[in-house]
Structure formats: structure tokens, C-alpha cells
């Protein structure tokens, strides 16, 4: 996407999914501090002045929202592949270099700084599809609020860093074939939405299904990648951190990118998104309670992290010497976490 400007469209997926959908609820309309969760994504896009907002959601609930001017409402489907098709249809005719930004409505702490950083990184690489990955060290400070629930997307292994899937991606619209991508989208969503709780057997069944899916679409290399990733994750979940670290050395971002390229039929890239809030979503009422009960503290921590990023990303600066008192206090609270953040930022800068 080298040299691209602002996206020609912004798509927000805000349909019912997960456990709330099975009870006939749309989690995007859960009330967080007096307004629907998805309202924050709409306000963010309006503040960024990004054009042509396309909202895939439950149309009969949109009366609860303050919609930015020109927002297009598209009825959502339970199948994410169908939502991709509907979003592409709503975008309409585009040029060969036009691209769309995609967000998810259930990530209430997603910020302007995060989106701008992501778009800046995307503009400097060649790809048709770019997905943001949140390195686990940028999520770890927020776990003090939700460690007992594990709010947010589950971490997975890569050699470069433990990661969580971020709630934003960018796609060159004309290169996307919704029909070709449908099978990959459905496979990915079916695995991501599974509950890995319930002990060793349930965990093994879920991971086994993931490996079979990767084998079906990616062949032997996909099987090997899935086995290594599943083993690393399982070891980590059950407390065997050193063996997990050894196994994940064989799982690279490049291998994941090659698999995504094959499954989606377009050039795919995964890039670090150094904002933990991009992977903290509201999946159910329990997650909502975590956000509701800790909103001020989580918002303050997010702002502190954003102030710290340019300091950590500058190899010539001593973070503790340069940081303001609040930032320095946070760094001293978890020095090992912020040391790993600094390593990642220096290794993967915005070029």
C-alpha cells in the first residue's frame, strides 16, 4: 500500500456475535457509561474525518445511535463472510489503489492515535491486506483490571512476539474477491469464536480443529504451523513458559503472512499495533462489567501508554529520565513489560 492516502471508506462490523447473539442480543449495543459500545467507534471515525462510514449492524437498533452524516446502514449477517460481501457491495466502484479501513464496534478504547499509527504503518508497505497485531506486552498493563477474566482476544505465538489480533485492518478494495475470501473468513471466525475453556480435553479439541482447518487450506506447511502454534499456546496457558518460548521460535510472522496470502487470494501483511486497547473487546456482560467498573483507570492507562510510545521508540532517549512523573511511575510498576515494549518498538518502527 505504498504511497496511499486516506481510506475511501470506513467499515464498522457491529452485528450480533458470540454468546450474546445466542441469546438474541447484540453486544455492540450494550450500554457502557450511558451509550452503546459501538457509538465510540462511530465518534472516532467522525473525529478522524474519514469518509463513507458503512455500518453493518442491526438496523432496528440504530435509533439508539448518533450517526455521523452520510453513514450507510447495512443489515448484518450472522456469517462474517456474508458481511464481507455486503460491505464490498456497499462500498461500490473504486479505483485500483483505493482501500477501506475496517474496525469492529465492540472495542471501546480504540483511539485516534492507534488508528493514525496503523494507517501510517500501512502507507509504508506493499500489501493488499494489512491486519494489525497487538504484541502481548502492550496488553499486559491492562490485565490488572481483567486478569481473572482474560478480557480481549487470546494471545498466539510468533517468533517476534506473543500477539493478539487487533480490531482493525486495511484492504485494497478492488483486489478483494469476497467469494474467494469467504471460506477463509468463515474458517477463521469459526476457530476464533470457540471457547477454549473446560480443561485439557476441550482445549485439545479446539486446537485440533484449528490444525485440521490449516491443513485443509494450506497443506503440510499449514499443518506444521498450526501444530507449533497450538503447542506453544497450550504450554503457555498451562504454565510451561520456557518450553512455550522454545516452540514459538519456529512460528514466524512471515509464515502466517504466507498462509493468509494463500487463503485470501491477495498479498497479506501482519504489522505490530503498539496499542493494547486495540485488542480489548466487549464479548459479553462480564467483559462489559470490567470496562464499566474500571473505565476511568483504563482510559488513564491508555493515555499514559500513548504518551510513553514516542519515548520508548527513540533509541537515544532514556525513558525514565525523559518521561513525565505519571509515565515514569507506570514504567517502574512493570519495568520488564516496558522493556519488552521498547524492544518491539525499536525493532518494528514506523519507517
C-alpha positions in Angstrom: 0.0 0.0 0.0 2.9 2.2 -0.5 2.0 5.9 -1.1 -1.7 5.6 -0.3 -3.7 8.4 1.3 -6.8 8.3 3.4 -9.1 5.3 3.0 -12.1 5.9 0.6 -14.4 4.1 3.1 -14.6 3.0 6.7 -16.4 -0.2 7.6 -17.6 -1.0 11.1 -18.7 -4.5 11.8 -21.3 -4.2 14.6 -23.6 -7.2 14.2 -24.6 -9.8 16.8 -22.0 -12.5 17.5 -20.6 -14.7 20.2 -22.5 -15.7 23.4 -24.8 -12.6 23.4 -26.0 -13.4 19.9 -27.2 -16.9 21.0 -29.4 -15.1 23.5 -30.8 -12.7 20.8 -28.6 -9.8 21.9 -26.2 -7.6 20.0 -23.2 -6.8 22.2 -22.4 -3.7 20.3 -25.5 -2.1 21.8 -24.6 -2.9 25.4 -24.6 0.3 27.4 -21.2 1.5 28.5 -21.2 4.7 30.5 -24.6 5.5 29.2 -24.2 4.9 25.5 -23.9 1.9 23.2 -20.5 0.4 22.9 -20.4 0.9 19.1 -21.0 4.7 19.4 -17.4 5.2 20.4 -16.2 3.7 17.1 -18.5 6.0 15.1 -17.4 9.0 17.1 -13.8 8.1 16.4 -14.3 7.8 12.7 -16.1 11.2 12.7 -13.3 12.8 14.6 -10.8 11.4 12.0 -12.9 12.8 9.2 -12.8 9.5 7.3 -15.3 9.4 4.5 -18.2 7.0 3.8 -18.8 5.2 7.0 -20.5 1.8 6.4 -22.1 0.3 9.5 -23.0 -3.3 9.4 -25.4 -3.8 12.3 -29.0 -4.5 13.4 -30.9 -1.7 11.6 -33.8 -1.5 14.1 -31.4 -0.6 16.8 -29.7 2.4 15.0 -32.2 4.8 16.5 -30.1 4.5 19.7 -27.0 5.9 17.9 -25.8 9.3 16.9 -24.8 8.6 13.3 -22.2 10.7 11.6 -23.5 12.4 8.5 -23.7 10.1 5.5 -23.4 6.9 7.4 -24.7 3.9 5.3 -26.6 1.3 7.3 -26.2 -2.3 6.1 -28.1 -5.2 7.7 -25.6 -7.6 9.2 -25.5 -11.3 8.8 -24.5 -14.0 11.4 -21.9 -15.1 8.8 -18.9 -12.9 8.6 -18.2 -13.9 5.0 -21.6 -12.6 4.1 -20.8 -9.4 5.9 -17.6 -9.0 3.8 -19.7 -9.4 0.7 -22.3 -6.9 1.8 -19.6 -4.4 2.8 -17.9 -4.7 -0.5 -21.2 -4.1 -2.3 -21.9 -1.0 -0.2 -18.5 0.5 -0.9 -19.3 0.4 -4.6 -17.0 1.3 -7.5 -13.4 2.1 -6.5 -10.1 2.8 -8.2 -7.2 0.2 -8.3 -5.4 1.9 -5.4 -8.4 2.7 -3.2 -8.6 0.9 0.2 -11.0 0.7 3.1 -10.4 0.8 6.8 -12.3 -1.9 8.8 -13.0 -1.6 12.5 -15.1 -3.6 15.0 -17.8 -1.9 17.1 -17.0 -3.8 20.3 -13.6 -2.2 21.0 -14.5 0.9 23.1 -11.0 2.0 23.9 -9.7 2.1 20.4 -8.2 5.6 19.9 -7.4 8.2 17.3 -3.7 7.7 18.0 -4.0 4.0 17.4 -5.8 4.4 14.0 -3.4 7.1 12.8 -0.3 5.0 13.8 -1.8 2.0 12.0 -2.5 3.9 8.8 1.0 5.4 8.9 2.5 1.9 9.1 0.2 0.7 6.3 1.2 3.5 4.0 4.9 2.4 4.0 4.5 -1.2 3.0 3.4 -3.1 -0.1 0.3 -5.2 0.5 -3.3 -5.6 -0.4 -4.5 -6.6 3.1 -2.9 -5.4 6.3 -4.0 -6.7 9.7 -2.9 -5.1 13.0 -1.4 -7.4 15.6 -1.1 -6.2 19.1 2.1 -7.5 20.8 1.2 -9.0 24.2 3.4 -6.6 26.2 1.2 -3.7 25.1 -1.8 -5.6 26.5 -0.2 -6.8 29.8 -0.6 -3.5 31.7 -4.4 -3.7 31.2 -4.6 -7.2 32.7 -4.5 -5.8 36.2 -8.2 -5.0 35.6 -9.3 -8.2 34.0 -6.7 -11.0 34.7 -9.4 -13.2 36.2 -11.5 -13.0 33.0 -8.8 -12.6 30.3 -10.8 -9.8 28.6 -9.7 -9.4 25.0 -8.5 -11.6 22.2 -6.4 -14.6 23.2 -2.6 -14.4 22.6 -1.0 -16.6 20.0 2.6 -17.4 19.2 5.0 -15.8 16.8 8.8 -15.8 17.0 8.9 -12.0 17.0 6.4 -11.6 19.9 3.4 -13.1 21.5 0.4 -11.4 19.8 -3.3 -10.7 20.0 -5.4 -10.0 16.9 -6.1 -6.3 16.7 -9.5 -4.9 15.9 -8.6 -3.1 12.7 -7.3 -3.9 9.2 -6.9 -2.2 5.8 -7.8 -3.7 2.5 -7.3 -2.7 -1.1 -10.9 -3.0 -2.2 -10.5 -3.8 -5.8 -8.2 -6.8 -5.0 -10.7 -8.4 -2.6 -12.7 -11.2 -4.1 -15.4 -11.8 -1.4 -16.3 -15.2 -2.8 -12.7 -16.4 -2.8 -12.1 -15.0 0.7 -15.4 -16.4 2.1 -14.0 -19.8 3.0 -11.0 -18.3 4.8 -13.2 -15.8 6.7 -15.7 -18.4 7.8 -12.9 -20.8 8.9 -11.0 -18.1 10.8 -14.2 -16.9 12.6 -15.3 -20.4 13.5 -12.0 -21.1 15.2 -11.6 -17.7 16.8 -15.1 -17.8 18.4 -14.6 -21.2 20.0 -14.4 -21.4 23.8 -11.1 -23.0 24.8 -12.2 -23.3 28.5 -13.2 -26.6 30.1 -9.9 -28.2 30.8 -7.3 -30.1 28.7 -9.7 -32.1 26.6 -11.8 -29.1 25.5 -8.6 -27.2 24.8 -7.1 -30.1 22.7 -10.3 -30.5 20.7 -10.4 -26.8 19.8 -6.8 -26.7 18.8 -7.1 -29.9 16.9 -9.9 -28.4 14.8 -7.8 -25.4 14.1 -4.9 -27.6 12.9 -7.2 -29.5 10.6 -8.5 -26.2 9.1 -5.0 -25.0 8.4 -4.1 -28.4 6.9 -7.2 -28.2 4.6 -6.3 -24.8 3.2 -2.5 -24.6 3.5 -1.3 -28.2 3.2 1.7 -29.7 5.0 3.2 -26.3 5.9 -0.1 -25.1 7.3 -0.3 -28.3 9.4 3.2 -27.8 10.8 2.5 -24.1 11.5 -0.8 -25.0 13.3 0.8 -27.7 15.4 3.6 -25.5 16.5 1.3 -22.5 17.3 -1.2 -24.7 19.1 1.6 -26.4 21.2 3.2 -23.1 22.1 -0.1 -21.6 23.2 -1.1 -24.7 25.2 2.2 -24.8 27.0 1.9 -21.1 27.9 -1.7 -21.4 29.0 -0.8 -24.3 31.4 2.2 -22.5 32.9 5.1 -24.1 30.9 6.6 -20.9 29.8 10.1 -21.9 28.9 9.0 -24.8 26.6 6.4 -22.5 25.1 9.2 -20.0 24.3 11.3 -22.7 22.6 8.4 -23.9 20.4 7.3 -20.5 19.3 10.7 -19.8 17.8 9.6 -21.9 14.9 6.5 -19.8 14.2 7.1 -16.6 12.3 5.1 -13.6 11.1 6.3 -14.4 7.6 4.8 -17.9 7.8 1.4 -16.5 9.0 1.5 -13.9 6.2 2.2 -16.6 3.6 -0.8 -18.6 4.9 -3.1 -15.5 4.9 -2.0 -14.6 1.3 -2.9 -18.1 0.1 -6.2 -18.2 1.9 -7.4 -14.7 1.0 -6.0 -14.7 -2.6 -4.2 -11.4 -2.1 -0.9 -10.1 -0.7 -1.3 -10.0 3.1 0.8 -8.5 5.8 0.7 -8.5 9.6 2.1 -5.5 11.3 2.5 -4.6 15.0 0.0 -2.3 16.5 1.5 -1.0 19.8 -1.8 -0.1 21.4 -3.2 -2.7 23.9 -6.6 -1.2 23.6 -7.0 -2.4 20.0 -7.4 -6.0 21.3 -9.7 -5.3 24.3 -13.2 -6.0 23.3 -16.6 -6.4 24.9 -17.6 -10.0 24.2 -20.2 -10.5 26.9 -21.7 -9.0 30.0 -18.7 -10.0 32.1 -16.4 -8.0 29.9 -18.8 -5.1 30.0 -18.6 -5.1 33.8 -14.8 -4.9 33.6 -15.0 -1.8 31.4 -17.8 -0.2 33.3 -16.1 -0.7 36.7 -12.7 0.4 35.6 -13.4 2.9 32.8 -11.5 5.9 34.2 -8.5 3.8 35.2 -8.3 2.0 31.9 -8.7 5.3 29.9 -6.0 6.9 32.0 -3.6 3.9 31.4 -4.3 4.1 27.7 -3.5 7.8 27.6 -0.3 7.2 29.7 0.8 4.4 27.2 0.3 6.8 24.3 2.5 9.4 25.9 5.1 6.8 26.5 5.3 5.4 23.0 7.5 8.1 21.4 9.9 8.0 24.3 10.3 4.2 24.1 10.6 4.3 20.3 13.6 6.7 20.5 16.8 4.8 20.9 18.7 7.9 22.0 16.4 8.7 25.0 16.4 7.3 28.5 12.7 6.6 29.1 12.8 7.1 32.8 14.8 10.3 32.5 12.6 11.8 29.8 9.2 10.7 30.9 6.7 12.8 32.9 6.1 11.7 36.5 2.9 9.7 35.8 4.6 7.8 32.9 7.7 7.2 35.0 5.6 5.8 37.8 3.8 3.4 35.4 7.1 2.2 34.0 8.6 1.5 37.4 5.5 -0.5 38.2 6.2 -3.1 35.5 9.8 -2.5 34.2 10.0 -5.9 32.4 6.9 -5.2 30.4 8.0 -1.7 29.2 11.5 -3.1 28.4 9.9 -5.6 26.0 7.6 -2.8 24.6 10.8 -0.8 23.8 12.4 -3.8 22.1 9.4 -4.3 19.8 9.1 -0.6 19.0 12.8 -0.3 18.1 12.7 -3.5 16.0 9.4 -2.5 14.2 9.5 1.3 13.8 7.1 3.4 11.7 9.5 3.9 8.8 
